[in-house]
Amino acid sequence: MTTLSVPLPAHLEELVKNLAKQRGSNKAEVVRHALELLAEEEAVQAVLIAEQELRDGKLLKGDLRKLAKKLSQ
């Protein structure tokens, strides 16, 4: 496991400390959990954007092999 040192503004440091106390864990666990939630949120947003693009008719159509062949020429 890698250790990172990240400067935080005072209000975020206080938030991390308070969350660690509330959860009965440590600051590192709070930050790990926050990063996991951020990754999950971004994945959900990517799906929602893709679904909206489908509804908007922004589809990619065609044969990927033909496109790859055309690009390699």
PyMOL CGO cylinders between C-alpha atoms (Angstrom):
from pymol import cmd
from pymol.cgo import CYLINDER

trace = [
    CYLINDER, 0.00, 0.00, 0.00, 1.30, 3.43, -0.91, 0.3, 1, 1, 1, 1, 1, 1,
    CYLINDER, 1.30, 3.43, -0.91, 1.26, 6.41, 1.43, 0.3, 1, 1, 1, 1, 1, 1,
    CYLINDER, 1.26, 6.41, 1.43, 0.39, 9.85, 0.08, 0.3, 1, 1, 1, 1, 1, 1,
    CYLINDER, 0.39, 9.85, 0.08, 0.88, 13.17, 1.76, 0.3, 1, 1, 1, 1, 1, 1,
    CYLINDER, 0.88, 13.17, 1.76, -1.81, 15.60, 0.70, 0.3, 1, 1, 1, 1, 1, 1,
    CYLINDER, -1.81, 15.60, 0.70, -2.05, 19.15, 2.00, 0.3, 1, 1, 1, 1, 1, 1,
    CYLINDER, -2.05, 19.15, 2.00, -5.60, 19.98, 3.13, 0.3, 1, 1, 1, 1, 1, 1,
    CYLINDER, -5.60, 19.98, 3.13, -7.17, 23.29, 4.02, 0.3, 1, 1, 1, 1, 1, 1,
    CYLINDER, -7.17, 23.29, 4.02, -8.07, 23.55, 7.70, 0.3, 1, 1, 1, 1, 1, 1,
    CYLINDER, -8.07, 23.55, 7.70, -11.80, 22.97, 7.13, 0.3, 1, 1, 1, 1, 1, 1,
    CYLINDER, -11.80, 22.97, 7.13, -11.19, 19.70, 5.27, 0.3, 1, 1, 1, 1, 1, 1,
    CYLINDER, -11.19, 19.70, 5.27, -8.70, 18.50, 7.86, 0.3, 1, 1, 1, 1, 1, 1,
    CYLINDER, -8.70, 18.50, 7.86, -11.29, 19.18, 10.56, 0.3, 1, 1, 1, 1, 1, 1,
    CYLINDER, -11.29, 19.18, 10.56, -13.93, 17.33, 8.52, 0.3, 1, 1, 1, 1, 1, 1,
    CYLINDER, -13.93, 17.33, 8.52, -11.66, 14.28, 8.15, 0.3, 1, 1, 1, 1, 1, 1,
    CYLINDER, -11.66, 14.28, 8.15, -10.89, 14.28, 11.88, 0.3, 1, 1, 1, 1, 1, 1,
    CYLINDER, -10.89, 14.28, 11.88, -14.58, 14.55, 12.81, 0.3, 1, 1, 1, 1, 1, 1,
    CYLINDER, -14.58, 14.55, 12.81, -15.59, 11.80, 10.39, 0.3, 1, 1, 1, 1, 1, 1,
    CYLINDER, -15.59, 11.80, 10.39, -12.88, 9.51, 11.76, 0.3, 1, 1, 1, 1, 1, 1,
    CYLINDER, -12.88, 9.51, 11.76, -14.16, 10.08, 15.30, 0.3, 1, 1, 1, 1, 1, 1,
    CYLINDER, -14.16, 10.08, 15.30, -17.79, 9.50, 14.27, 0.3, 1, 1, 1, 1, 1, 1,
    CYLINDER, -17.79, 9.50, 14.27, -16.94, 6.31, 12.42, 0.3, 1, 1, 1, 1, 1, 1,
    CYLINDER, -16.94, 6.31, 12.42, -14.56, 4.98, 15.04, 0.3, 1, 1, 1, 1, 1, 1,
    CYLINDER, -14.56, 4.98, 15.04, -11.87, 4.72, 12.41, 0.3, 1, 1, 1, 1, 1, 1,
    CYLINDER, -11.87, 4.72, 12.41, -8.81, 6.68, 11.41, 0.3, 1, 1, 1, 1, 1, 1,
    CYLINDER, -8.81, 6.68, 11.41, -8.18, 9.53, 8.99, 0.3, 1, 1, 1, 1, 1, 1,
    CYLINDER, -8.18, 9.53, 8.99, -6.67, 7.26, 6.35, 0.3, 1, 1, 1, 1, 1, 1,
    CYLINDER, -6.67, 7.26, 6.35, -9.77, 5.06, 6.31, 0.3, 1, 1, 1, 1, 1, 1,
    CYLINDER, -9.77, 5.06, 6.31, -12.00, 8.14, 5.93, 0.3, 1, 1, 1, 1, 1, 1,
    CYLINDER, -12.00, 8.14, 5.93, -9.97, 9.36, 2.95, 0.3, 1, 1, 1, 1, 1, 1,
    CYLINDER, -9.97, 9.36, 2.95, -9.93, 5.89, 1.33, 0.3, 1, 1, 1, 1, 1, 1,
    CYLINDER, -9.93, 5.89, 1.33, -13.70, 5.68, 1.69, 0.3, 1, 1, 1, 1, 1, 1,
    CYLINDER, -13.70, 5.68, 1.69, -14.14, 9.17, 0.25, 0.3, 1, 1, 1, 1, 1, 1,
    CYLINDER, -14.14, 9.17, 0.25, -12.02, 8.26, -2.78, 0.3, 1, 1, 1, 1, 1, 1,
    CYLINDER, -12.02, 8.26, -2.78, -14.02, 5.09, -3.34, 0.3, 1, 1, 1, 1, 1, 1,
    CYLINDER, -14.02, 5.09, -3.34, -17.26, 7.10, -3.21, 0.3, 1, 1, 1, 1, 1, 1,
    CYLINDER, -17.26, 7.10, -3.21, -15.83, 9.65, -5.66, 0.3, 1, 1, 1, 1, 1, 1,
    CYLINDER, -15.83, 9.65, -5.66, -14.85, 6.90, -8.11, 0.3, 1, 1, 1, 1, 1, 1,
    CYLINDER, -14.85, 6.90, -8.11, -18.32, 5.36, -7.82, 0.3, 1, 1, 1, 1, 1, 1,
    CYLINDER, -18.32, 5.36, -7.82, -19.99, 8.73, -8.34, 0.3, 1, 1, 1, 1, 1, 1,
    CYLINDER, -19.99, 8.73, -8.34, -17.92, 9.43, -11.44, 0.3, 1, 1, 1, 1, 1, 1,
    CYLINDER, -17.92, 9.43, -11.44, -18.76, 6.01, -12.87, 0.3, 1, 1, 1, 1, 1, 1,
    CYLINDER, -18.76, 6.01, -12.87, -22.47, 6.64, -12.31, 0.3, 1, 1, 1, 1, 1, 1,
    CYLINDER, -22.47, 6.64, -12.31, -22.18, 10.07, -13.96, 0.3, 1, 1, 1, 1, 1, 1,
    CYLINDER, -22.18, 10.07, -13.96, -20.45, 8.51, -16.99, 0.3, 1, 1, 1, 1, 1, 1,
    CYLINDER, -20.45, 8.51, -16.99, -23.33, 6.05, -17.37, 0.3, 1, 1, 1, 1, 1, 1,
    CYLINDER, -23.33, 6.05, -17.37, -25.93, 8.81, -17.01, 0.3, 1, 1, 1, 1, 1, 1,
    CYLINDER, -25.93, 8.81, -17.01, -24.16, 10.91, -19.64, 0.3, 1, 1, 1, 1, 1, 1,
    CYLINDER, -24.16, 10.91, -19.64, -23.96, 7.94, -22.00, 0.3, 1, 1, 1, 1, 1, 1,
    CYLINDER, -23.96, 7.94, -22.00, -27.68, 7.22, -21.49, 0.3, 1, 1, 1, 1, 1, 1,
    CYLINDER, -27.68, 7.22, -21.49, -28.51, 10.87, -22.23, 0.3, 1, 1, 1, 1, 1, 1,
    CYLINDER, -28.51, 10.87, -22.23, -26.40, 10.78, -25.38, 0.3, 1, 1, 1, 1, 1, 1,
    CYLINDER, -26.40, 10.78, -25.38, -28.31, 7.67, -26.48, 0.3, 1, 1, 1, 1, 1, 1,
    CYLINDER, -28.31, 7.67, -26.48, -31.61, 9.48, -25.90, 0.3, 1, 1, 1, 1, 1, 1,
    CYLINDER, -31.61, 9.48, -25.90, -30.27, 12.46, -27.84, 0.3, 1, 1, 1, 1, 1, 1,
    CYLINDER, -30.27, 12.46, -27.84, -29.40, 10.21, -30.77, 0.3, 1, 1, 1, 1, 1, 1,
    CYLINDER, -29.40, 10.21, -30.77, -25.64, 10.67, -30.42, 0.3, 1, 1, 1, 1, 1, 1,
    CYLINDER, -25.64, 10.67, -30.42, -24.80, 7.11, -31.37, 0.3, 1, 1, 1, 1, 1, 1,
    CYLINDER, -24.80, 7.11, -31.37, -21.66, 5.85, -33.00, 0.3, 1, 1, 1, 1, 1, 1,
    CYLINDER, -21.66, 5.85, -33.00, -22.60, 3.57, -35.83, 0.3, 1, 1, 1, 1, 1, 1,
    CYLINDER, -22.60, 3.57, -35.83, -20.49, 1.53, -38.15, 0.3, 1, 1, 1, 1, 1, 1,
    CYLINDER, -20.49, 1.53, -38.15, -17.96, -1.24, -38.35, 0.3, 1, 1, 1, 1, 1, 1,
    CYLINDER, -17.96, -1.24, -38.35, -14.99, -0.72, -36.05, 0.3, 1, 1, 1, 1, 1, 1,
    CYLINDER, -14.99, -0.72, -36.05, -12.79, -2.96, -38.21, 0.3, 1, 1, 1, 1, 1, 1,
    CYLINDER, -12.79, -2.96, -38.21, -13.44, -0.79, -41.25, 0.3, 1, 1, 1, 1, 1, 1,
    CYLINDER, -13.44, -0.79, -41.25, -12.75, 2.35, -39.28, 0.3, 1, 1, 1, 1, 1, 1,
    CYLINDER, -12.75, 2.35, -39.28, -9.51, 0.94, -37.88, 0.3, 1, 1, 1, 1, 1, 1,
    CYLINDER, -9.51, 0.94, -37.88, -8.44, -0.12, -41.35, 0.3, 1, 1, 1, 1, 1, 1,
    CYLINDER, -8.44, -0.12, -41.35, -9.22, 3.33, -42.75, 0.3, 1, 1, 1, 1, 1, 1,
    CYLINDER, -9.22, 3.33, -42.75, -7.25, 5.02, -39.96, 0.3, 1, 1, 1, 1, 1, 1,
    CYLINDER, -7.25, 5.02, -39.96, -4.21, 2.80, -40.47, 0.3, 1, 1, 1, 1, 1, 1,
    CYLINDER, -4.21, 2.80, -40.47, -3.89, 3.71, -44.17, 0.3, 1, 1, 1, 1, 1, 1,
]
cmd.load_cgo(trace, "trace")
